[in-house]
Amino acid sequence: MARAGLTAERVTIAGAELADEVGLDQVTMSQVARRLGVKDASLYSHVRNLADLRGRIALLAADEKTIRIAEATAGRAGKDALVAFANAWRDYAHEHPGRYTATQTPIQIDPELAAQAPGPRRAIELTYGMLRGYGLTEPDLTDAVRLLRSTFHGFVALEAVGGFAHQRTPQRSWVRALDALHNLLEHWPPSREGEPS
């Protein structure tokens, strides 16, 4: 019988907190059980296995990150929206490194569970919506989404491992990178769809 008060949500939150402390790849079912003060077997009444737990952490983090970005960008457009979006992304990655990793790592997620989680779908909608403000349409929209994701993720991933050793602060480079992205988005090069890929 499952311990009273123990739910899939509580197990997921405990796993997410642990991921932020020790890294997603270091989270084990035993550690989560110890954190909750239960036996390992008690967890399996709520999550199937470690892969299921990591999938749930990814969905939780996607929801949290998306809510933060939505709140930051509400009522904004153009460069103002881009900067708010980017800063919310980076702040979340700094504050919740384990959860953030879960949002950027291919993880097995139960399709039924994923269908109930609005975070990933809403994140896509927010990103495309912001970029439409620059007048972009397909296929440029998708290319721009990939550029932003690569830039934001690459920057925070390098920050996380101390990859910016130069005396110039990462913050100054971040601000300049956002200036450059805004300029590029305003002057997006014409599509070359007819050319060989």
Salt bridges, closest charged atoms under 4 A:
GLU17 OE1 - ARG35 NE 3.52
ASP20 OD2 - HIS96 ND1 2.94
ASP20 OD2 - ARG99 NE 2.78
GLU21 OE2 - ARG35 NH2 2.60
ASP52 OD2 - ARG56 NE 3.18
GLU64 OE2 - ARG99 NH1 2.83
ASP80 OD1 - ARG76 NH1 2.95
GLU95 OE1 - ARG68 NH2 2.91
ASP110 OD2 - ARG48 NH1 3.25
GLU159 OE2 - ARG90 NH2 2.70
GLU159 OE1 - HIS94 NE2 2.81
ASP179 OD1 - LYS79 NZ 2.61
ASP179 OD2 - ARG176 NH1 3.29
GLU186 OE1 - HIS182 NE2 3.54
